[in-house]
Amino acid sequence: WEDAYEQAEATLARMNVPLLQVSGLCDRQSFANNLLFQDQGKTASGSPYYAVAGYYIYRDPSCDGKKDTASRWILSVTAPNSNRHSDLDDDGECSKEAHTTAGNTDGPPMGTHTWQMRCDEDSDELSGRDVTLRMVPQGEKYSLLRGLGWEHPPGGGWWDLRKWWYIGNTVAIPRLDIPSLNMQDAAGGFRTNFPEIGGTCTVWPSLLAMGATWDASVVRQFGEALGREFKGKGANAILGPSVNVHRVARNGRNFEYMSGEDPVLGSRLAEAYVQGVQSEGVFAVVKHWVFNEQELNRGSESSNVDEKTKWEIYYPPFKASVDAGVSAVMCSYNKVDGVYSCSNDHEFKVLKERMGFKGFVQSDWWATHAMSIEQGLDQEMPGIGSGDSHREYFAPDELEGADQKAVDEAAKRVLAVIHRMKLSGSTKCSPPHCKEWFLKHVSTKAHVSLAREAAAKSVVLLQNKNEVLPLSHKDVKKIAIIGSAADAPSYDPNGQGQNHGDWATGDYYSGGGSGHLSGDVVTAMQGIKDQAHSLGIEVVTSLSNNVEAGVHAAKQSDVAIIVAGTTSGESRDRVDLNLDDHADELIEAVQRAATTIVLVQAPGAVVMPWRDSVDGILIMFLGGQETGTAWADVLFGDHAPTGRLPIMLPATEADSIPPGAAGSVPYSEGMETSYRSKSFKAAFPFGHGLTYTTFEHSPLVNETCADAQDCQLRIRTSVKNIGHVAASTVVQLYLELPVVAGLPAPFLKSFKKTSSIQPGSTEHIVFDLSSSDISYYDVGAGDYVKATGTFHAHVGESSADIRNSLRFCIGGCDTANQPPGILIGVVAAVIALSAVGVGGFLVFRKSKEGSSADDASPLVNKGLQHDA
């Protein structure tokens, strides 16, 4: 960043050429309103001309080439022919473009003059408008701070994105070798918002599915592949990752949020994503800052969060992104403590000063409500009709009236990203001249293979009674594939702009809205059927949720596979947590007729009232184009399940937080969400996931770790595969801090995904606890503070399946609130060990099979229930 800021300072100092602003055009020409035109030299006839974003202003001595035709200044979408001295657009006629006869050969008519233009959307008749031209001295730097590419269609309606423009754009400044910023949705893949580009890029698993892999290496590979696809499409920025920690189970955008319900999981994966994307020369934009945990009333509700909860739960994935070098942050639609996020001085200070963020902050699209550059907003998107009453808050005249030190700071932040990411040498095109890049086919065999691998690794095996899985042709001769979700089509909103189709509708492969991806998908039926046939297993189908037909198919089979689903989309929360199309009734009926396996395709949490009645349950959080092949890989044993729940699946909908319907949404539960809540009952707990073997965990062993940077304590354990199938597991460490920390439960602090462990083999696991791991946020101190006292490390296979625990003390043992038996043991241990010391720690161990005084504080009392 240091070198980038030095280059940014130098570039800013050279931004001294005024730009030409045009204003007063009618709606039909509104795209050019407030654009800042750059000097392009002179035409062949000797007059100056200006250009920006595919628009040109120049003087034509004779628009039709005839001697008696008066000269005119023209606003055109056609560049002047450099070889012609008149009729510069070379069409032999005076086109009905905006023009005026005012002015002379020396320059365009500055000030206000009457221009003729087409204003009626239903007619090409010309009408006069007062148009103002002026020079803007600081125009070059202002160009960095406001988007373009969108326009308001004549007659009203939603804003339209111009053809072959990216979702977010700034203008290039060739004089200074500054490229356009070509920023595209979304965090989970290149958004196919023009119908011509459908099928040219990979439909990846959702970010929540990536969260379910608990695998930073997979997310890193995914980020690199995303970077390559976006770069191959001419984009130089990805509007992602999306990292908000889930609070509301029905949030319509949960499928976009990789963190699931945990800040540590989100932090680890966000770091891998950012580093992967940016390694390809494409910059990442982390979102949505901040507390955008529901879609209901997202443009007006105020998320009111206490300071400790902010730092312990919701900030960490953003901080991890900052530490990973993320280039930009997108602020959200909602208010925070009564102030809009994109105007929230306090939250911007947290981001830029407390977290040390060096990049730039841009608004979400139409999330600006005031000229907020002095509060910390650096760039308004998309730059037209933003905010209240369609006002453009970062228009040139508004920026001229703002504090110029703040303007310079914002411009430097944008320039620093351009220089740090070396975009001047890597940017392929500038809109509107990007069509050839949009049309390029950027998905590859390697990317499809990675999409399949990631989808398979995201599958969570929730239940496997009597080892019904994996399916084998030796035991299963015929299967039934049942349910309307089994062969559901991919939904294509035909996103010509955002005004065609229902853009917020998702499907069972990708959620709806700005994060929706559409293309050719392998459905569950296709993938499973193909694999079954290759193994000689017969398949019958009932591709509806008709109960009678489903039962009939099930009775013909050895195993019935029901595919059930639900989806969600941006701008609206889910109505409930149920599966679609009366799937519960179908499942209840079929399970009485045959051995039943249920496959769930969902954007987040669902309720499963039938869970105790069926034999197998697996869930995939919207798996993208390789959904069907991934299901087949898991069901038939080519991939032993490795996914773990990034969220808690509630026993009932009452075991979750609903969206707040009022204007003020207090996070009154504080940190007690998901597995941290004492009130919620889980059908399947956070971190849960079975596989096709069993693992045995050894007791925990502690040691000092002076050899590692910022390691406060090292904990060792080992995992042995005592089953018959090679598989991997995710070993999870939950740390219970001393009472002074004020935390409601043990928090996930680390996790390790093992390699594929062969039967009978063992893999050793090492957890190095850092200063941050043993710290808590102290509101009084206004910072994180290292805890002292008694800690408990709990290691296991989920937040509820704890295999071993280790007690240790830092700075002396905390004897408060401990039962007498424990106090006696602790005091005796202190007396016995104080003379020798164990790296500054006192340690007490407990294994699941053993018993000790630690049993007086079972984890179930910390809200880690499991009722499966």
WONORQUI-V128593 format. One record per residue. N is the residue number from 0. SS is DSSP state (H for helix, E for strand, L for the rest). PSI is psi in radians with two decimals (* if undefined). D_LAST is the distance of its C-alpha to the last C-alpha in whole Angstrom. Layout:
BEGIN
N,SS,PSI,D_LAST / N,SS,PSI,D_LAST
END
This chain:
BEGIN
0,L,-0.59,50 / 1,H,-0.84,53 / 2,H,-0.68,55 / 3,H,-0.68,53 / 4,H,-0.57,54 / 5,H,-0.75,58 / 6,H,-0.67,58 / 7,H,-0.73,57 / 8,H,-0.76,60 / 9,H,-0.71,62 / 10,H,-0.74,61 / 11,H,-0.65,61 / 12,H,-0.41,65 / 13,L,-0.03,66 / 14,L,1.29,64 / 15,L,0.24,68 / 16,L,2.12,68 / 17,L,2.63,68 / 18,E,2.71,66 / 19,E,2.12,68 / 20,E,2.40,66 / 21,E,2.32,66 / 22,E,2.76,65 / 23,L,0.06,66 / 24,L,2.68,65 / 25,L,3.02,64 / 26,H,-0.63,60 / 27,H,-0.41,61 / 28,H,0.29,62 / 29,H,-0.40,59 / 30,H,-0.59,58 / 31,H,-0.16,61 / 32,L,2.29,61 / 33,L,0.12,61 / 34,L,2.62,60 / 35,E,1.86,62 / 36,E,2.41,65 / 37,E,2.48,66 / 38,E,2.19,69 / 39,E,0.20,70 / 40,E,-2.44,74 / 41,E,2.65,76 / 42,L,3.07,77 / 43,L,-0.41,79 / 44,L,-0.04,82 / 45,L,0.02,81 / 46,L,2.57,79 / 47,E,2.65,76 / 48,E,2.75,72 / 49,E,2.66,69 / 50,E,2.65,66 / 51,E,2.43,62 / 52,L,0.62,59 / 53,L,0.15,61 / 54,E,2.59,63 / 55,E,2.42,67 / 56,E,2.13,70 / 57,E,2.88,73 / 58,E,2.22,77 / 59,E,2.00,78 / 60,L,-0.54,82 / 61,L,1.87,82 / 62,L,-0.34,79 / 63,L,0.10,81 / 64,L,0.04,83 / 65,L,2.52,86 / 66,L,-0.56,89 / 67,L,0.04,89 / 68,L,2.28,85 / 69,L,2.59,84 / 70,L,2.73,82 / 71,E,2.65,79 / 72,E,2.36,76 / 73,E,2.42,73 / 74,E,1.94,69 / 75,E,2.76,68 / 76,L,0.14,65 / 77,L,2.23,67 / 78,L,2.56,68 / 79,L,2.44,72 / 80,L,2.12,74 / 81,L,-0.18,75 / 82,L,0.00,78 / 83,L,2.57,79 / 84,L,-0.23,82 / 85,L,2.97,81 / 86,L,1.01,79 / 87,L,-0.33,76 / 88,L,0.00,73 / 89,L,0.73,76 / 90,L,0.00,75 / 91,L,0.17,79 / 92,L,2.91,78 / 93,L,1.72,77 / 94,L,2.72,73 / 95,L,0.98,72 / 96,L,2.84,70 / 97,E,2.30,70 / 98,E,2.87,73 / 99,E,2.61,76 / 100,L,-0.01,80 / 101,L,2.92,80 / 102,L,-3.14,80 / 103,E,-2.98,82 / 104,L,-0.31,82 / 105,L,-0.43,81 / 106,E,2.92,78 / 107,L,2.78,76 / 108,L,1.80,77 / 109,L,2.74,75 / 110,E,-2.79,74 / 111,E,2.22,74 / 112,E,2.84,76 / 113,E,2.21,75 / 114,E,2.49,73 / 115,E,2.38,73 / 116,E,2.88,70 / 117,E,2.09,68 / 118,L,-0.48,66 / 119,L,2.18,65 / 120,L,-0.35,62 / 121,L,0.11,64 / 122,L,2.64,67 / 123,L,0.18,69 / 124,L,2.52,72 / 125,E,2.56,72 / 126,E,2.71,72 / 127,E,2.45,73 / 128,E,2.51,71 / 129,E,1.97,72 / 130,E,2.38,70 / 131,E,2.27,70 / 132,E,2.37,70 / 133,E,2.73,70 / 134,E,2.36,70 / 135,E,1.87,67 / 136,L,-0.65,68 / 137,L,0.39,64 / 138,H,-0.59,63 / 139,H,-0.78,62 / 140,H,-0.59,59 / 141,H,-0.53,58 / 142,H,-0.41,57 / 143,L,-0.32,54 / 144,L,0.06,53 / 145,E,2.33,52 / 146,L,3.01,51 / 147,L,3.04,52 / 148,L,-0.33,52 / 149,E,2.72,51 / 150,E,2.72,53 / 151,E,2.04,53 / 152,L,2.55,54 / 153,L,2.43,57 / 154,L,-0.01,57 / 155,L,-2.92,53 / 156,L,-3.13,50 / 157,L,2.76,47 / 158,E,2.52,48 / 159,E,2.43,49 / 160,E,2.25,48 / 161,L,2.63,52 / 162,L,2.34,52 / 163,L,0.46,51 / 164,L,2.68,50 / 165,L,2.94,47 / 166,L,-0.66,44 / 167,E,2.38,46 / 168,E,2.56,49 / 169,L,2.87,52 / 170,L,2.63,56 / 171,L,2.66,57 / 172,E,1.48,60 / 173,H,-0.59,62 / 174,H,-0.58,65 / 175,H,0.16,63 / 176,L,0.63,61 / 177,E,2.09,58 / 178,L,2.89,55 / 179,L,2.64,53 / 180,L,2.05,50 / 181,E,1.59,48 / 182,E,2.19,44 / 183,E,2.48,42 / 184,L,2.73,38 / 185,L,-3.00,36 / 186,L,-0.44,33 / 187,L,0.09,32 / 188,L,2.86,35 / 189,L,2.09,38 / 190,L,2.18,38 / 191,L,1.20,40 / 192,L,0.04,42 / 193,L,2.35,45 / 194,H,-0.45,45 / 195,H,-0.30,47 / 196,H,0.06,45 / 197,L,2.36,42 / 198,L,0.03,41 / 199,L,-0.10,42 / 200,L,2.91,39 / 201,L,2.37,36 / 202,L,1.65,33 / 203,L,2.81,31 / 204,L,2.68,27 / 205,L,2.87,26 / 206,H,-0.52,26 / 207,H,-0.65,22 / 208,H,-0.72,22 / 209,H,-0.65,24 / 210,H,-0.59,22 / 211,H,-0.23,19 / 212,H,-0.40,21 / 213,L,0.70,22 / 214,L,1.75,25 / 215,H,-0.54,28 / 216,H,-0.65,30 / 217,H,-0.75,29 / 218,H,-0.65,29 / 219,H,-0.80,33 / 220,H,-0.72,34 / 221,H,-0.79,33 / 222,H,-0.73,35 / 223,H,-0.77,38 / 224,H,-0.72,37 / 225,H,-0.81,37 / 226,H,-0.73,40 / 227,H,-0.71,42 / 228,H,-0.75,41 / 229,H,-0.77,42 / 230,H,-0.68,45 / 231,H,-0.34,46 / 232,L,0.11,46 / 233,L,-0.08,49 / 234,L,2.61,46 / 235,L,0.18,46 / 236,E,2.53,43 / 237,E,2.24,40 / 238,L,1.25,38 / 239,L,2.91,35 / 240,L,2.84,33 / 241,E,2.09,31 / 242,L,0.13,29 / 243,L,2.34,28 / 244,L,2.28,25 / 245,L,2.42,22 / 246,L,-0.85,22 / 247,E,2.06,22 / 248,L,-0.49,19 / 249,L,0.07,22 / 250,L,2.20,24 / 251,L,-0.28,26 / 252,L,0.23,27 / 253,H,-0.54,24 / 254,H,-0.37,24 / 255,H,-0.27,27 / 256,L,1.90,26 / 257,L,-0.40,25 / 258,L,-0.33,24 / 259,L,-2.36,20 / 260,L,0.28,20 / 261,L,2.32,21 / 262,H,-0.58,25 / 263,H,-0.76,25 / 264,H,-0.83,23 / 265,H,-0.68,26 / 266,H,-0.78,29 / 267,H,-0.76,28 / 268,H,-0.60,28 / 269,H,-0.72,30 / 270,H,-0.81,33 / 271,H,-0.71,32 / 272,H,-0.91,33 / 273,H,-0.81,36 / 274,H,-0.65,38 / 275,H,-0.88,37 / 276,H,-0.87,38 / 277,H,-0.31,41 / 278,L,-0.32,42 / 279,L,0.19,43 / 280,L,0.30,46 / 281,L,2.30,44 / 282,E,2.58,43 / 283,E,2.58,39 / 284,E,1.80,39 / 285,E,2.50,36 / 286,E,2.86,34 / 287,E,2.09,34 / 288,E,1.90,36 / 289,L,2.78,34 / 290,L,0.70,31 / 291,L,1.17,31 / 292,L,0.18,28 / 293,L,2.76,28 / 294,L,-0.44,31 / 295,L,2.16,31 / 296,L,0.60,35 / 297,L,-0.43,35 / 298,L,-0.05,39 / 299,L,-0.39,39 / 300,L,2.65,36 / 301,E,2.04,36 / 302,E,2.02,33 / 303,E,1.93,34 / 304,L,2.37,32 / 305,L,2.72,33 / 306,H,-0.71,35 / 307,H,-0.74,32 / 308,H,-0.67,29 / 309,H,-0.89,31 / 310,H,-0.54,32 / 311,H,-0.55,29 / 312,H,-0.89,26 / 313,H,-0.50,29 / 314,L,-0.63,32 / 315,H,-0.75,31 / 316,H,-0.53,30 / 317,H,-0.74,33 / 318,H,-0.70,35 / 319,H,-0.65,34 / 320,H,-0.73,35 / 321,H,-0.80,38 / 322,H,-0.48,38 / 323,L,-0.08,38 / 324,L,0.44,41 / 325,L,2.50,40 / 326,L,-0.58,43 / 327,E,2.79,42 / 328,E,2.39,40 / 329,E,2.15,39 / 330,E,2.72,39 / 331,L,3.05,37 / 332,L,-0.58,38 / 333,L,2.95,37 / 334,E,2.75,38 / 335,E,2.04,37 / 336,L,0.72,39 / 337,L,-0.10,41 / 338,E,2.32,43 / 339,E,2.43,42 / 340,H,-0.70,40 / 341,H,0.07,43 / 342,H,0.21,45 / 343,L,1.70,44 / 344,H,-0.74,46 / 345,H,-0.83,43 / 346,H,-0.57,41 / 347,H,-0.61,43 / 348,H,-0.67,44 / 349,H,-0.81,41 / 350,H,-0.88,41 / 351,H,-0.61,44 / 352,H,-0.88,45 / 353,H,-0.75,42 / 354,L,-0.28,40 / 355,L,0.54,44 / 356,L,2.25,43 / 357,L,-0.24,46 / 358,L,-2.75,46 / 359,E,2.71,46 / 360,E,2.23,44 / 361,E,2.70,44 / 362,E,2.67,43 / 363,L,2.88,41 / 364,L,2.08,43 / 365,L,0.59,44 / 366,L,0.06,43 / 367,L,2.36,46 / 368,L,0.03,47 / 369,L,2.84,50 / 370,L,1.77,53 / 371,L,0.37,50 / 372,L,-0.54,52 / 373,L,-0.39,53 / 374,L,-0.31,49 / 375,L,-0.02,48 / 376,L,2.25,47 / 377,L,-0.41,49 / 378,E,2.29,49 / 379,E,2.29,48 / 380,L,2.54,47 / 381,L,0.03,47 / 382,L,0.06,51 / 383,L,2.38,52 / 384,L,0.56,51 / 385,L,2.62,49 / 386,L,-2.83,48 / 387,H,2.41,49 / 388,H,0.56,52 / 389,H,0.45,52 / 390,L,2.54,53 / 391,L,1.81,54 / 392,L,-0.41,53 / 393,L,0.46,54 / 394,L,2.75,57 / 395,H,-0.75,60 / 396,H,-0.56,62 / 397,H,-0.74,59 / 398,H,-0.58,58 / 399,H,-0.52,62 / 400,L,-0.08,62 / 401,L,2.92,59 / 402,L,2.06,59 / 403,H,-0.41,61 / 404,H,-0.70,59 / 405,H,-0.65,56 / 406,H,-0.80,57 / 407,H,-0.70,58 / 408,H,-0.77,55 / 409,H,-0.79,52 / 410,H,-0.72,55 / 411,H,-0.66,54 / 412,H,-0.74,51 / 413,H,-0.79,51 / 414,H,-0.65,54 / 415,H,-0.69,52 / 416,H,-0.77,49 / 417,H,-0.78,51 / 418,H,-0.74,53 / 419,H,-0.68,50 / 420,L,0.02,49 / 421,L,0.78,52 / 422,H,-0.40,52 / 423,H,-0.57,55 / 424,H,-0.18,56 / 425,H,-0.29,52 / 426,L,2.25,52 / 427,L,-0.56,53 / 428,L,2.96,54 / 429,L,2.26,55 / 430,L,2.55,54 / 431,L,0.34,56 / 432,L,0.85,57 / 433,L,0.18,53 / 434,H,-0.82,53 / 435,H,-0.53,53 / 436,H,-0.71,50 / 437,H,-0.64,48 / 438,L,-0.13,49 / 439,L,2.49,48 / 440,L,1.98,45 / 441,L,-0.17,43 / 442,L,2.50,40 / 443,L,2.94,41 / 444,H,-0.68,39 / 445,H,-0.67,38 / 446,H,-0.71,36 / 447,H,-0.71,35 / 448,H,-0.72,34 / 449,H,-0.68,32 / 450,H,-0.72,30 / 451,H,-0.78,29 / 452,H,-0.81,28 / 453,H,-0.73,26 / 454,H,-0.76,24 / 455,H,-0.71,23 / 456,H,-0.29,22 / 457,H,-0.28,20 / 458,L,2.24,18 / 459,E,2.10,14 / 460,E,1.91,13 / 461,E,-0.63,9 / 462,E,2.44,8 / 463,E,1.27,11 / 464,H,2.38,11 / 465,H,0.47,15 / 466,H,0.84,16 / 467,L,-0.44,17 / 468,L,2.61,18 / 469,L,2.76,20 / 470,L,2.39,22 / 471,L,2.43,26 / 472,L,-0.27,29 / 473,L,-0.57,29 / 474,L,-0.43,27 / 475,L,2.09,26 / 476,L,-0.45,30 / 477,E,2.34,29 / 478,E,2.71,26 / 479,E,2.29,26 / 480,E,2.09,25 / 481,E,2.49,24 / 482,L,2.53,24 / 483,H,-0.48,27 / 484,H,-0.27,25 / 485,H,-0.54,25 / 486,H,0.57,29 / 487,L,2.44,29 / 488,L,2.80,32 / 489,L,2.43,33 / 490,L,2.24,34 / 491,L,1.91,37 / 492,L,0.01,39 / 493,L,1.04,42 / 494,L,1.17,42 / 495,L,1.65,46 / 496,L,-2.50,46 / 497,L,0.51,43 / 498,L,0.25,45 / 499,L,2.25,44 / 500,L,-3.05,41 / 501,L,1.68,38 / 502,L,-0.37,37 / 503,L,-0.01,34 / 504,L,2.32,32 / 505,L,-3.09,30 / 506,L,-2.90,28 / 507,L,0.22,25 / 508,L,-0.48,27 / 509,L,2.36,28 / 510,L,2.97,28 / 511,E,2.86,31 / 512,L,-2.66,34 / 513,L,-0.32,36 / 514,L,0.14,33 / 515,L,2.38,33 / 516,L,2.37,34 / 517,L,2.62,35 / 518,L,-2.89,37 / 519,L,2.17,36 / 520,L,2.65,32 / 521,L,1.96,31 / 522,L,2.90,29 / 523,H,-0.76,26 / 524,H,-0.78,28 / 525,H,-0.84,31 / 526,H,-0.79,29 / 527,H,-0.74,27 / 528,H,-0.79,30 / 529,H,-0.77,32 / 530,H,-0.69,30 / 531,H,-0.80,30 / 532,H,-0.64,33 / 533,H,-0.39,34 / 534,L,0.03,32 / 535,L,0.34,34 / 536,L,2.26,31 / 537,E,2.58,32 / 538,E,2.29,30 / 539,E,2.65,30 / 540,E,2.66,29 / 541,E,1.64,29 / 542,L,0.84,29 / 543,L,3.06,28 / 544,L,0.38,26 / 545,L,2.09,28 / 546,H,-0.81,26 / 547,H,-0.77,29 / 548,H,-0.67,29 / 549,H,-0.74,26 / 550,H,-0.71,25 / 551,H,-0.78,29 / 552,H,-0.70,28 / 553,H,-0.69,25 / 554,H,-0.35,27 / 555,L,-0.11,29 / 556,L,2.89,27 / 557,L,-0.61,25 / 558,E,2.31,22 / 559,E,2.22,21 / 560,E,1.95,20 / 561,E,2.23,20 / 562,E,2.07,20 / 563,E,2.61,20 / 564,E,2.94,21 / 565,L,2.91,22 / 566,L,-3.09,24 / 567,L,3.07,26 / 568,E,2.86,29 / 569,L,2.62,31 / 570,L,-0.13,33 / 571,E,2.47,31 / 572,L,2.79,27 / 573,L,2.57,25 / 574,L,-0.65,25 / 575,L,-3.05,21 / 576,L,0.33,18 / 577,L,2.77,18 / 578,L,2.74,19 / 579,L,2.81,23 / 580,L,0.69,25 / 581,L,0.67,23 / 582,H,-0.57,20 / 583,H,-0.72,17 / 584,H,-0.71,20 / 585,H,-0.79,21 / 586,H,-0.79,17 / 587,H,-0.68,17 / 588,H,-0.77,21 / 589,H,-0.64,20 / 590,H,-0.33,17 / 591,L,-0.22,20 / 592,L,-0.38,22 / 593,L,2.87,21 / 594,E,2.25,18 / 595,E,2.30,17 / 596,E,2.28,16 / 597,E,2.18,15 / 598,E,2.19,17 / 599,E,2.24,17 / 600,E,1.98,20 / 601,L,2.76,19 / 602,L,0.06,21 / 603,L,-2.55,18 / 604,L,2.53,15 / 605,L,2.78,14 / 606,L,2.53,12 / 607,L,1.36,11 / 608,L,-0.28,11 / 609,L,0.12,11 / 610,L,-0.56,8 / 611,L,-0.19,7 / 612,L,-0.36,11 / 613,L,2.90,12 / 614,L,-0.69,12 / 615,E,2.52,12 / 616,E,2.28,11 / 617,E,2.63,13 / 618,E,2.46,15 / 619,E,2.23,18 / 620,L,1.20,20 / 621,L,1.64,23 / 622,L,0.09,24 / 623,H,-2.79,28 / 624,H,-0.40,31 / 625,H,0.43,29 / 626,H,-0.90,26 / 627,H,-0.74,27 / 628,H,-0.63,28 / 629,H,-0.76,25 / 630,H,-0.79,23 / 631,H,-0.73,25 / 632,H,-0.67,25 / 633,H,-0.82,21 / 634,H,-0.66,21 / 635,L,0.15,24 / 636,L,0.12,23 / 637,L,-0.44,26 / 638,L,1.98,24 / 639,L,2.28,21 / 640,L,2.38,18 / 641,L,-0.13,19 / 642,L,2.64,17 / 643,L,2.60,15 / 644,L,2.16,14 / 645,L,-0.01,17 / 646,L,2.91,15 / 647,L,2.33,12 / 648,E,2.00,10 / 649,E,2.61,11 / 650,L,-0.72,9 / 651,L,2.95,13 / 652,H,-0.42,16 / 653,H,-0.29,17 / 654,H,0.65,15 / 655,L,2.90,17 / 656,E,2.18,21 / 657,L,2.86,23 / 658,L,2.52,26 / 659,L,2.23,29 / 660,L,-0.28,32 / 661,L,2.96,35 / 662,L,-0.50,37 / 663,E,2.21,36 / 664,E,1.63,32 / 665,E,2.35,31 / 666,L,1.12,29 / 667,L,-0.35,28 / 668,L,-0.18,25 / 669,L,-2.19,27 / 670,L,-0.07,24 / 671,L,1.19,21 / 672,L,2.79,19 / 673,H,-2.36,16 / 674,H,-0.18,15 / 675,H,-0.07,18 / 676,L,2.40,17 / 677,L,-0.22,17 / 678,L,-0.54,17 / 679,L,2.44,14 / 680,L,2.29,10 / 681,E,2.39,8 / 682,E,-0.77,5 / 683,E,2.21,6 / 684,L,2.84,9 / 685,L,2.36,12 / 686,L,-0.12,14 / 687,L,2.58,11 / 688,L,2.19,12 / 689,E,2.97,12 / 690,L,-2.93,16 / 691,L,0.38,18 / 692,L,-3.06,18 / 693,L,2.48,17 / 694,E,2.47,19 / 695,E,2.26,20 / 696,E,2.38,21 / 697,L,2.79,25 / 698,L,2.70,26 / 699,L,2.48,27 / 700,E,2.34,30 / 701,E,2.73,32 / 702,E,2.86,36 / 703,L,2.87,38 / 704,L,0.96,39 / 705,L,-0.32,42 / 706,L,-0.22,42 / 707,L,2.54,40 / 708,L,2.31,41 / 709,L,0.74,39 / 710,E,2.10,37 / 711,E,-0.53,36 / 712,E,2.43,34 / 713,E,2.31,33 / 714,E,2.23,30 / 715,E,2.55,29 / 716,E,3.13,27 / 717,E,2.72,26 / 718,E,2.21,24 / 719,E,2.33,24 / 720,E,1.88,23 / 721,L,0.22,23 / 722,L,-2.65,22 / 723,L,0.12,24 / 724,L,2.34,23 / 725,L,2.32,25 / 726,E,2.92,22 / 727,L,2.89,22 / 728,L,2.95,19 / 729,E,1.94,19 / 730,E,2.16,20 / 731,E,2.35,19 / 732,E,2.10,21 / 733,E,2.24,21 / 734,E,2.23,24 / 735,E,1.95,24 / 736,L,2.85,28 / 737,L,2.78,30 / 738,H,-0.58,30 / 739,H,-0.40,33 / 740,H,-0.42,31 / 741,L,0.52,30 / 742,L,2.48,26 / 743,L,-0.25,23 / 744,L,2.93,21 / 745,L,2.39,21 / 746,E,2.51,22 / 747,E,2.23,21 / 748,E,-0.40,25 / 749,E,2.82,25 / 750,E,2.63,23 / 751,E,2.21,24 / 752,E,2.13,23 / 753,L,2.94,25 / 754,L,3.14,27 / 755,L,1.97,26 / 756,E,2.19,26 / 757,L,2.66,28 / 758,L,2.30,26 / 759,L,-0.16,28 / 760,L,2.85,29 / 761,E,2.49,28 / 762,E,2.36,28 / 763,E,2.44,29 / 764,E,2.35,28 / 765,E,2.21,30 / 766,E,2.10,29 / 767,E,2.00,32 / 768,E,2.19,31 / 769,E,3.10,34 / 770,L,-0.73,36 / 771,L,-0.56,33 / 772,L,-0.56,30 / 773,L,0.30,32 / 774,E,2.81,33 / 775,E,2.78,32 / 776,E,2.12,34 / 777,E,1.95,36 / 778,L,-0.69,38 / 779,L,-0.72,41 / 780,L,-0.34,42 / 781,L,0.50,41 / 782,E,3.02,39 / 783,E,2.47,37 / 784,E,2.37,37 / 785,E,2.26,37 / 786,L,2.59,35 / 787,L,2.56,36 / 788,E,-2.59,35 / 789,E,2.20,32 / 790,E,2.72,29 / 791,E,2.12,25 / 792,E,2.21,24 / 793,E,2.16,21 / 794,E,2.32,20 / 795,E,-2.73,17 / 796,L,-0.10,14 / 797,L,3.11,13 / 798,L,-0.32,13 / 799,L,-0.41,11 / 800,L,1.36,12 / 801,E,2.15,15 / 802,E,-0.67,17 / 803,E,2.65,21 / 804,E,2.67,22 / 805,E,2.23,26 / 806,E,2.34,28 / 807,E,2.78,31 / 808,E,2.49,34 / 809,E,2.20,36 / 810,L,0.48,40 / 811,L,2.64,39 / 812,L,2.52,36 / 813,L,1.92,35 / 814,L,-0.03,35 / 815,L,2.52,35 / 816,L,0.43,32 / 817,L,2.48,31 / 818,L,2.67,31 / 819,H,-0.72,34 / 820,H,-0.67,33 / 821,H,-0.70,32 / 822,H,-0.74,35 / 823,H,-0.79,37 / 824,H,-0.69,36 / 825,H,-0.80,36 / 826,H,-0.76,39 / 827,H,-0.71,40 / 828,H,-0.69,39 / 829,H,-0.78,41 / 830,H,-0.75,44 / 831,H,-0.58,43 / 832,H,-0.17,42 / 833,L,-0.53,44 / 834,L,-0.58,47 / 835,L,-0.66,46 / 836,L,2.54,43 / 837,E,1.30,40 / 838,L,0.50,41 / 839,L,0.09,41 / 840,E,2.60,37 / 841,E,2.40,36 / 842,E,2.37,33 / 843,E,2.34,31 / 844,E,2.67,28 / 845,E,2.30,25 / 846,E,2.84,23 / 847,L,-0.62,19 / 848,L,-0.39,21 / 849,L,-2.98,24 / 850,L,2.55,24 / 851,L,3.14,27 / 852,H,-0.32,27 / 853,H,-0.42,25 / 854,H,-0.22,22 / 855,H,-0.22,24 / 856,H,1.11,22 / 857,L,2.62,18 / 858,H,-0.46,16 / 859,H,-0.47,14 / 860,H,-0.12,17 / 861,H,0.20,18 / 862,L,0.31,15 / 863,L,0.85,13 / 864,L,2.71,10 / 865,L,2.13,6 / 866,L,0.87,4 / 867,L,*,0
END
